[in-house]
Amino acid sequence: MKKICLTLLLPLLTLGVFAQKYAYVDTDYIMNNIPTYETAQQQLNELSDQWKNEVDEMKNEIEKMYEDFKAEKVFLTEELKMKREEEIIQKEKEMRELQQKYFGRDGMLFKKRKELLKPIQDDIFNAVKEIAQEGNYAVIFDTANAINMLYTDPKYDKSDDVLRKLGYKN
């Protein structure tokens, strides 16, 4: 009995899997065709450069402090040597804290990126979801940064549909 059921169900299940509709989008392509994304990306780059320059200035200051210390080391008392070394160590600690504040896991750049890009990504996701529901697609893949899709037929690319759904023209 089990064999008969399995024999009848297997072709039906296989048919059901292959009857599904699939499509794909390229979110990089979509985002690069949305002006607000380009503006947000430009803002992030400017902030990143500004903060990087601030950290670099501090690093240069530390290097100068260290070079000065090496040059004057022979003339300093043990107490002054210790004091200067502590100042350099403290400055390095401040620089690492600043780097963490700006570029760390939950740093200001991460938060700003989330603030600027999340609404755009949410809009894209909602448009993809609507297209999937309207077109009865079982799965819509994202080809951006994906190396597991060896071939994609352009007729299943719904990236331009997403842009149109968001109100942008290609």
C-alpha positions as YAML, in Angstrom:
chain: A
units: angstrom
residues:
- id: 1
  name: MET
  ca: [0.00, 0.00, 0.00]
- id: 2
  name: LYS
  ca: [2.82, 2.38, 0.91]
- id: 3
  name: LYS
  ca: [4.58, 1.63, -2.37]
- id: 4
  name: ILE
  ca: [1.47, 2.42, -4.38]
- id: 5
  name: CYS
  ca: [0.90, 5.71, -2.57]
- id: 6
  name: LEU
  ca: [4.55, 6.66, -2.96]
- id: 7
  name: THR
  ca: [4.49, 5.74, -6.64]
- id: 8
  name: LEU
  ca: [1.43, 7.93, -7.23]
- id: 9
  name: LEU
  ca: [2.54, 10.85, -5.04]
- id: 10
  name: LEU
  ca: [6.12, 11.14, -6.30]
- id: 11
  name: PRO
  ca: [5.18, 12.23, -9.87]
- id: 12
  name: LEU
  ca: [2.59, 14.66, -8.50]
- id: 13
  name: LEU
  ca: [5.08, 16.24, -6.10]
- id: 14
  name: THR
  ca: [7.71, 16.46, -8.80]
- id: 15
  name: LEU
  ca: [5.19, 18.02, -11.18]
- id: 16
  name: GLY
  ca: [4.20, 20.51, -8.49]
- id: 17
  name: VAL
  ca: [7.79, 21.62, -7.97]
- id: 18
  name: PHE
  ca: [8.45, 22.10, -11.66]
- id: 19
  name: ALA
  ca: [5.13, 23.88, -12.23]
- id: 20
  name: GLN
  ca: [6.19, 26.76, -9.98]
- id: 21
  name: LYS
  ca: [7.12, 30.06, -11.59]
- id: 22
  name: TYR
  ca: [10.53, 31.57, -10.90]
- id: 23
  name: ALA
  ca: [12.04, 34.96, -11.68]
- id: 24
  name: TYR
  ca: [14.99, 37.05, -10.62]
- id: 25
  name: VAL
  ca: [15.96, 40.64, -9.95]
- id: 26
  name: ASP
  ca: [19.28, 42.44, -9.63]
- id: 27
  name: THR
  ca: [19.02, 44.69, -6.57]
- id: 28
  name: ASP
  ca: [22.32, 46.41, -7.40]
- id: 29
  name: TYR
  ca: [20.92, 47.39, -10.80]
- id: 30
  name: ILE
  ca: [17.66, 48.53, -9.20]
- id: 31
  name: MET
  ca: [19.35, 50.62, -6.51]
- id: 32
  name: ASN
  ca: [21.73, 52.20, -9.02]
- id: 33
  name: ASN
  ca: [18.70, 53.38, -11.00]
- id: 34
  name: ILE
  ca: [17.08, 55.07, -7.98]
- id: 35
  name: PRO
  ca: [18.31, 58.66, -7.53]
- id: 36
  name: THR
  ca: [17.73, 58.69, -3.76]
- id: 37
  name: TYR
  ca: [20.02, 55.67, -3.43]
- id: 38
  name: GLU
  ca: [22.80, 57.47, -5.27]
- id: 39
  name: THR
  ca: [22.32, 60.53, -3.04]
- id: 40
  name: ALA
  ca: [22.34, 58.40, 0.10]
- id: 41
  name: GLN
  ca: [25.46, 56.57, -1.06]
- id: 42
  name: GLN
  ca: [27.17, 59.89, -1.76]
- id: 43
  name: GLN
  ca: [26.29, 61.14, 1.74]
- id: 44
  name: LEU
  ca: [27.69, 57.96, 3.27]
- id: 45
  name: ASN
  ca: [30.91, 58.30, 1.27]
- id: 46
  name: GLU
  ca: [31.34, 61.91, 2.37]
- id: 47
  name: LEU
  ca: [30.76, 61.04, 6.02]
- id: 48
  name: SER
  ca: [33.11, 58.08, 5.78]
- id: 49
  name: ASP
  ca: [35.85, 60.23, 4.21]
- id: 50
  name: GLN
  ca: [35.37, 62.94, 6.84]
- id: 51
  name: TRP
  ca: [35.62, 60.46, 9.71]
- id: 52
  name: LYS
  ca: [38.56, 58.65, 8.11]
- id: 53
  name: ASN
  ca: [40.42, 61.97, 7.82]
- id: 54
  name: GLU
  ca: [39.73, 62.67, 11.49]
- id: 55
  name: VAL
  ca: [41.15, 59.27, 12.49]
- id: 56
  name: ASP
  ca: [44.14, 59.75, 10.13]
- id: 57
  name: GLU
  ca: [44.91, 63.13, 11.69]
- id: 58
  name: MET
  ca: [44.93, 61.53, 15.12]
- id: 59
  name: LYS
  ca: [47.17, 58.73, 13.82]
- id: 60
  name: ASN
  ca: [49.62, 61.28, 12.40]
- id: 61
  name: GLU
  ca: [49.62, 63.10, 15.71]
- id: 62
  name: ILE
  ca: [50.46, 59.83, 17.51]
- id: 63
  name: GLU
  ca: [53.27, 59.12, 15.06]
- id: 64
  name: LYS
  ca: [54.70, 62.60, 15.65]
- id: 65
  name: MET
  ca: [54.45, 62.12, 19.42]
- id: 66
  name: TYR
  ca: [56.32, 58.82, 19.09]
- id: 67
  name: GLU
  ca: [59.03, 60.31, 16.83]
- id: 68
  name: ASP
  ca: [59.51, 63.22, 19.24]
- id: 69
  name: PHE
  ca: [59.71, 60.78, 22.11]
- id: 70
  name: LYS
  ca: [62.37, 58.68, 20.34]
- id: 71
  name: ALA
  ca: [64.42, 61.79, 19.58]
- id: 72
  name: GLU
  ca: [64.24, 63.13, 23.16]
- id: 73
  name: LYS
  ca: [64.35, 59.80, 24.97]
- id: 74
  name: VAL
  ca: [68.05, 60.01, 25.90]
- id: 75
  name: PHE
  ca: [67.53, 63.39, 27.55]
- id: 76
  name: LEU
  ca: [64.48, 62.43, 29.60]
- id: 77
  name: THR
  ca: [64.35, 61.13, 33.14]
- id: 78
  name: GLU
  ca: [62.71, 57.76, 33.78]
- id: 79
  name: GLU
  ca: [59.67, 59.55, 35.18]
- id: 80
  name: LEU
  ca: [59.29, 61.72, 32.06]
- id: 81
  name: LYS
  ca: [59.82, 58.68, 29.80]
- id: 82
  name: MET
  ca: [56.99, 56.86, 31.57]
- id: 83
  name: LYS
  ca: [54.75, 59.93, 31.36]
- id: 84
  name: ARG
  ca: [55.36, 60.35, 27.60]
- id: 85
  name: GLU
  ca: [54.80, 56.65, 26.93]
- id: 86
  name: GLU
  ca: [51.53, 56.81, 28.86]
- id: 87
  name: GLU
  ca: [50.45, 59.86, 26.83]
- id: 88
  name: ILE
  ca: [51.17, 57.99, 23.60]
- id: 89
  name: ILE
  ca: [49.33, 54.90, 24.82]
- id: 90
  name: GLN
  ca: [46.36, 57.05, 25.91]
- id: 91
  name: LYS
  ca: [46.25, 58.79, 22.53]
- id: 92
  name: GLU
  ca: [46.33, 55.40, 20.73]
- id: 93
  name: LYS
  ca: [43.47, 54.24, 22.93]
- id: 94
  name: GLU
  ca: [41.48, 57.37, 22.04]
- id: 95
  name: MET
  ca: [42.14, 56.74, 18.34]
- id: 96
  name: ARG
  ca: [40.88, 53.12, 18.59]
- id: 97
  name: GLU
  ca: [37.79, 54.33, 20.44]
- id: 98
  name: LEU
  ca: [37.16, 56.94, 17.74]
- id: 99
  name: GLN
  ca: [37.55, 54.30, 15.03]
- id: 100
  name: GLN
  ca: [35.09, 52.07, 16.87]
- id: 101
  name: LYS
  ca: [32.68, 54.97, 17.33]
- id: 102
  name: TYR
  ca: [32.67, 55.77, 13.62]
- id: 103
  name: PHE
  ca: [33.36, 52.46, 11.87]
- id: 104
  name: GLY
  ca: [32.64, 49.79, 14.47]
- id: 105
  name: ARG
  ca: [29.99, 47.13, 14.37]
- id: 106
  name: ASP
  ca: [27.33, 49.48, 15.76]
- id: 107
  name: GLY
  ca: [29.19, 52.65, 14.83]
- id: 108
  name: MET
  ca: [27.86, 55.86, 13.39]
- id: 109
  name: LEU
  ca: [28.51, 54.81, 9.78]
- id: 110
  name: PHE
  ca: [26.53, 51.59, 10.27]
- id: 111
  name: LYS
  ca: [23.65, 53.52, 11.86]
- id: 112
  name: LYS
  ca: [23.68, 56.19, 9.15]
- id: 113
  name: ARG
  ca: [23.75, 53.54, 6.41]
- id: 114
  name: LYS
  ca: [20.78, 51.83, 8.02]
- id: 115
  name: GLU
  ca: [18.94, 55.17, 8.35]
- id: 116
  name: LEU
  ca: [19.51, 56.15, 4.72]
- id: 117
  name: LEU
  ca: [19.33, 52.83, 2.89]
- id: 118
  name: LYS
  ca: [16.81, 50.75, 4.84]
- id: 119
  name: PRO
  ca: [13.76, 52.69, 3.56]
- id: 120
  name: ILE
  ca: [14.96, 52.21, -0.03]
- id: 121
  name: GLN
  ca: [15.61, 48.50, 0.55]
- id: 122
  name: ASP
  ca: [12.19, 48.12, 2.18]
- id: 123
  name: ASP
  ca: [10.51, 49.76, -0.83]
- id: 124
  name: ILE
  ca: [12.38, 47.40, -3.17]
- id: 125
  name: PHE
  ca: [11.40, 44.38, -1.09]
- id: 126
  name: ASN
  ca: [7.74, 45.45, -1.05]
- id: 127
  name: ALA
  ca: [7.75, 46.00, -4.84]
- id: 128
  name: VAL
  ca: [9.33, 42.57, -5.39]
- id: 129
  name: LYS
  ca: [6.75, 41.03, -3.08]
- id: 130
  name: GLU
  ca: [3.89, 42.68, -5.02]
- id: 131
  name: ILE
  ca: [5.32, 41.51, -8.35]
- id: 132
  name: ALA
  ca: [5.68, 37.99, -6.97]
- id: 133
  name: GLN
  ca: [2.08, 37.98, -5.78]
- id: 134
  name: GLU
  ca: [0.71, 39.53, -8.97]
- id: 135
  name: GLY
  ca: [2.68, 37.16, -11.21]
- id: 136
  name: ASN
  ca: [2.17, 34.09, -9.02]
- id: 137
  name: TYR
  ca: [5.92, 33.56, -8.70]
- id: 138
  name: ALA
  ca: [6.97, 30.97, -6.15]
- id: 139
  name: VAL
  ca: [10.50, 32.37, -5.89]
- id: 140
  name: ILE
  ca: [12.26, 35.51, -7.01]
- id: 141
  name: PHE
  ca: [16.05, 35.29, -6.78]
- id: 142
  name: ASP
  ca: [18.45, 38.20, -6.37]
- id: 143
  name: THR
  ca: [21.39, 38.00, -8.78]
- id: 144
  name: ALA
  ca: [23.28, 40.85, -7.12]
- id: 145
  name: ASN
  ca: [26.48, 39.49, -5.58]
- id: 146
  name: ALA
  ca: [25.23, 35.92, -6.06]
- id: 147
  name: ILE
  ca: [27.68, 33.44, -7.48]
- id: 148
  name: ASN
  ca: [25.38, 30.45, -7.36]
- id: 149
  name: MET
  ca: [23.28, 31.40, -10.40]
- id: 150
  name: LEU
  ca: [25.23, 30.13, -13.37]
- id: 151
  name: TYR
  ca: [22.68, 31.10, -15.99]
- id: 152
  name: THR
  ca: [19.68, 33.38, -16.01]
- id: 153
  name: ASP
  ca: [17.30, 33.89, -18.90]
- id: 154
  name: PRO
  ca: [16.67, 37.64, -19.34]
- id: 155
  name: LYS
  ca: [12.95, 37.05, -19.95]
- id: 156
  name: TYR
  ca: [12.62, 36.19, -16.24]
- id: 157
  name: ASP
  ca: [14.44, 39.34, -15.07]
- id: 158
  name: LYS
  ca: [11.92, 41.47, -13.19]
- id: 159
  name: SER
  ca: [14.34, 44.28, -12.21]
- id: 160
  name: ASP
  ca: [12.74, 46.80, -14.58]
- id: 161
  name: ASP
  ca: [9.30, 45.80, -13.29]
- id: 162
  name: VAL
  ca: [10.46, 46.62, -9.77]
- id: 163
  name: LEU
  ca: [11.74, 50.02, -10.92]
- id: 164
  name: ARG
  ca: [8.42, 50.74, -12.64]
- id: 165
  name: LYS
  ca: [6.52, 49.63, -9.52]
- id: 166
  name: LEU
  ca: [8.64, 52.12, -7.52]
- id: 167
  name: GLY
  ca: [7.84, 54.87, -10.03]
- id: 168
  name: TYR
  ca: [11.20, 55.03, -11.83]
- id: 169
  name: LYS
  ca: [11.85, 54.63, -15.53]
- id: 170
  name: ASN
  ca: [14.86, 52.85, -16.95]
...
